[in-house]
């Protein structure tokens, strides 16, 4: 199995991007928890924000770069998405549905980043961690999608 140091530069760049996108989703979940008044969603969003923060730390521990090269903040896209989430929740008559739709969108972006990196890391030491995190993200994504669909159905009733 290849070591971390044998990752190609493009894979290392994508790994750093993945860390940033996880930072985006961690802060996005915390923001959604702060916005919602639904206690079930609030609890779930805080829990998922904590999970994504742990993912960030797990990934950072494995990056064979000097600490100053490891990302310390999310992306501009994430910041823009948080702004959009705030706006949408303000103008939406159904904050729960709006927040679920936006965190689902973030999960789709995160899944895509894992899928792209998966292809670049097959056979390397980072692959098992990425696969484990990806599986957990897929399960959460399906849960959020189901909750959003139920919330959407109740909106049209």
C-alpha positions in Angstrom: 0.0 0.0 0.0 1.3 3.5 -0.9 2.2 5.8 1.9 0.8 9.3 2.4 4.0 10.7 1.0 3.4 8.8 -2.2 0.2 10.7 -3.0 0.5 12.7 -6.1 0.5 16.5 -5.7 -3.0 16.8 -7.3 -4.3 14.3 -4.8 -2.8 16.3 -1.9 -4.4 19.4 -3.3 -7.8 17.6 -3.4 -7.3 16.3 0.1 -6.8 19.9 1.3 -9.9 20.9 -0.6 -11.8 18.1 1.1 -10.7 19.3 4.5 -12.0 22.8 3.6 -15.3 21.4 2.3 -15.7 19.5 5.6 -15.0 22.7 7.4 -17.8 24.3 5.3 -20.3 21.6 6.2 -19.4 21.6 9.9 -20.0 25.4 10.1 -23.1 25.0 7.8 -24.6 22.5 10.2 -23.9 24.7 13.2 -25.4 27.6 11.4 -28.5 25.6 10.5 -28.8 24.5 14.2 -28.7 28.1 15.3 -31.4 29.1 12.8 -34.0 26.4 13.3 -36.4 26.4 16.2 -37.2 22.7 15.6 -35.6 20.8 18.5 -35.1 17.6 16.5 -33.4 19.4 13.7 -31.4 21.6 16.1 -30.0 18.5 17.8 -29.3 16.7 14.6 -27.6 19.7 13.0 -25.3 20.2 16.0 -24.5 16.5 16.1 -23.6 16.5 12.4 -21.6 19.7 12.7 -19.5 17.9 15.4 -19.1 14.9 13.2 -17.8 17.0 10.4 -15.4 18.8 12.7 -14.1 15.4 13.8 -13.7 14.4 10.1 -11.6 17.6 9.6 -9.3 16.6 12.5 -9.0 13.0 11.3 -8.0 14.2 7.9 -5.6 16.9 9.2 -3.8 14.3 11.3 -3.1 12.3 8.2 -1.9 15.0 5.9 1.9 14.8 5.5 2.4 18.5 4.9 3.8 21.1 7.2 1.1 22.5 9.4 1.2 25.9 7.7 0.1 24.2 4.4 -3.0 22.6 5.9 -6.2 24.6 5.5 -7.5 26.4 8.6 -10.7 27.7 7.1 -13.4 26.8 4.7 -14.0 27.9 1.1 -15.5 31.1 -0.4 -18.2 28.9 -1.8 -19.0 27.7 1.7 -19.2 31.2 3.0 -21.5 32.2 0.1 -23.7 29.2 0.8 -24.0 30.1 4.5 -25.1 33.6 3.5 -27.7 32.0 1.1 -28.9 29.6 3.8 -29.4 32.6 6.1 -31.3 34.5 3.4 -33.4 31.5 2.4 -34.4 30.7 5.9 -35.4 34.3 6.5 -37.7 34.5 3.5 -39.0 30.9 3.4 -42.4 30.2 5.0 -41.0 26.8 6.1 -37.6 27.2 7.7 -37.2 23.4 8.3 -37.7 22.5 4.7 -35.4 25.4 3.5 -32.6 24.3 5.9 -32.9 20.6 5.0 -32.8 21.5 1.3 -29.6 23.6 1.8 -27.8 21.1 4.0 -28.7 18.4 1.5 -27.1 20.6 -1.2 -23.9 20.8 0.9 -23.9 17.1 1.4 -24.1 16.5 -2.3 -21.1 18.8 -2.8 -19.2 16.9 -0.1 -20.1 13.5 -1.6 -18.8 14.7 -5.0 -15.5 15.8 -3.4 -15.0 12.4 -1.7 -15.9 10.5 -4.9 -13.3 12.5 -6.9 -10.6 11.9 -4.3 -11.5 8.2 -4.0 -10.5 7.6 -7.6 -7.1 9.3 -6.9 -6.3 7.5 -3.7 -7.2 3.8 -4.4 -4.4 1.7 -3.0 -3.0 4.4 -0.8 -2.9 4.7 3.0 -5.5 7.5 3.0 -8.2 5.4 1.1 -9.6 3.5 4.1 -10.3 6.7 6.1 -11.9 8.4 3.1 -14.0 5.3 2.5 -15.2 5.2 6.1 -16.1 8.9 6.1 -17.8 8.7 2.7 -20.0 5.8 3.9 -21.1 7.8 6.9 -21.8 10.9 4.7 -23.9 8.8 2.3 -26.0 7.5 5.1 -26.6 11.0 6.5 -27.3 12.4 3.0 -30.0 9.8 2.5 -31.5 10.6 6.0 -31.5 14.4 5.2 -33.0 13.8 1.7 -35.8 11.7 3.3 -36.5 14.3 5.9 -36.6 17.0 3.2 -39.0 15.0 1.1 -41.3 14.5 4.1 -41.1 18.2 4.9 -41.8 19.0 1.2 -44.8 16.7 1.2 -46.2 18.3 4.3 -45.8 21.8 2.7 -48.0 20.7 -0.2 -50.7 19.2 1.9 
